[in-house]
Amino acid sequence: MKSNKNRRSFIQKIVVSLIGLGLIPKTAWSHLSVKNCSTGSDQAGPFYRKGAPTRYDLTNGKKVEGVSLIVSGTIYDSDCQTPISNAELDIWHAGHSGKYDNSSTEFMFRGIIITDDRGKYEFKTVLPGLYDRRPRHIHFKVRHKEYRALTTQLSSREIKGLILTL
């Protein structure tokens, strides 16, 4: 249960970012508060793939099927206030069809983002598709030379209404 609570804190921060971009109405999430910013770990799953390029656009600049999505946020130290600069976010998810790009040289819906000096990151992609009765989700593997690596995910099941409000 602790993992779900920690993941919820991470997701709440993502929601705050989406609200800031105008993708979610602020009133829909006004009841959320982040008191504990720690994020629980999760499995990388069978579709993690090393070697993704560093890039902002996970669609590789192509016109792809699906709802466009811009995700932004901030990576914080355990004090929940100190941003972590130069953290590496390795991101991957299924495309609109629910399939992962497991072999192409394009690394579709995969990429590495480096946080800026304020710990902020942003990337463009599409809303992940459904597969195997799993909710839509985006995987994150966060690394920094001074911290233990963290693997987690942002799931539409944990953010009720996200799919409907985009």
N, C-alpha and C positions, 0 to 999 in steps of 0.2 A: 504494500500500500504506500510505503514511503516513496518508492520510485514514481508512482502516479502523481503524488503531491509535488515532488520535485519537477517532474516533467510539466505539470500544470503551470508551475511558476515560469518555466522557460517559455511555454506557449503563451502565457499571459503577456510576456514581453513582446513576443511576435505580434500578438493582437494589437498591442499598443502601437507598434510600428505600422501595422496595416490601417489602424484608425488614423494615424498621422498622415498617411497617404490618401485618406478619403475612401479606402476600399471597404471599410466597415463603419457604419454609423456609430458615433461615440456613445449615444444613448443605449445602444444594444449591449454595451459592455461596461456600463458605468458601475456595476456592482463588483467588478474585479479589483483586487488590490494585491500587490506583490509584496509580501512581508518577508518571505524566505526566497532568495533568488537562486538557490542551488538547484541544479538540474540533475535528474537521475540518469543513469546510464542505461543503454539498451544494446541489443545485438546489432551487428552490422548487417546481418541477414545474408542470404546466398547471392545477392546481386551486387555486392560491393566490388569495385574494380579499381585497382591502382592505375595511376598514370593519367588521370584527368588533367586537362589543361587549365591554367589560371585564366579565368575570364568572367566577365559580368553577365553575359548572355548565354544561358545554358541551352538555348535553342540553336546555338552556333550561327545566329544571324539568319536562319531560315524561316520561311513562313510555314508554320506547322499548325495542325489541327488542335483546337482546344482553346480554353479561356486563358488569355494572357494574365500573368501574375508577376508582381514585383514584391519581393520579400526583403525587408530590411530589419535590422536590429542592432543590438550592442552586446558585446561579450564583456562580462564583469568578473572581477576577482570575487572570492568568497565573501568579502565584506559587503557585497551588493552595491557598491558605490564606485569602486576604482575600475575604470575601463581598462581592458587589456589590448594594447596595440600589437600589431604584427602577429595576431593569432591567425592560424590557417584553418579555414572551414572547407572541408572536403564534402561536397554536396552531391547527392544522386537521388533520382526518383524515376518512376515509370512515366512513360509518355501518356498522352490522352487515351490511347488504345489499351492501356494497362500493361504494356510490355516495356521491359528494360532494354537499353542498348548494351548488350553484353560483349559485343565483338567488333563493332565498326571503329574505324580510326577517327570518326567524328565525335565520339563520346557524347552523344545526344543526351540532354537532361542530366549532365554531369559537369562538374567544374570545381575549381578551387578559388576561393575568395580570401583575400588577406584583409584583416581589419585595419582601419586607419589609426591615426594617433589618438583618436577618441574612442577606440574600440568598436567603431561602427562598421557595418557591412551592408551590402545591398546586392541583389541579383535579380535578373529577369528570367522567367521561365513560363511554363504553362501549368495549369492545374493538373496534378497527376491523375491518371485514370485508375479505375478499379481493377483488381484481380484477386482471385482466390478468396472472395468474401472479406478481404481486408479493406479497411477504410482508406481513403486517399491519404497519402503521407509522403513526406520529404525527409530523407535521412541526412544527418549531419555528423561528421567526424571532426571534432575541434582539437587542434594541436597547438602547442606553444612550447618552446624550449624550457621554460621554467615551470610548467604545469604537467600534470598527468593528462593523457589524452582522454577525451570524452566522446562517446558515440551515443546519439539520441535521435529522436525523430519528432517531427511536427505532424500531427494526425488530425484529420477533419472530424473524427469521432470525438476528440477532446475539445474541439472548438465547434460546438453546436451552432449551426446557422451560417458558418463561413461559406459553405458552398452556395447557399441561397442568396447571400448578400453581395457577391462579387458582380 
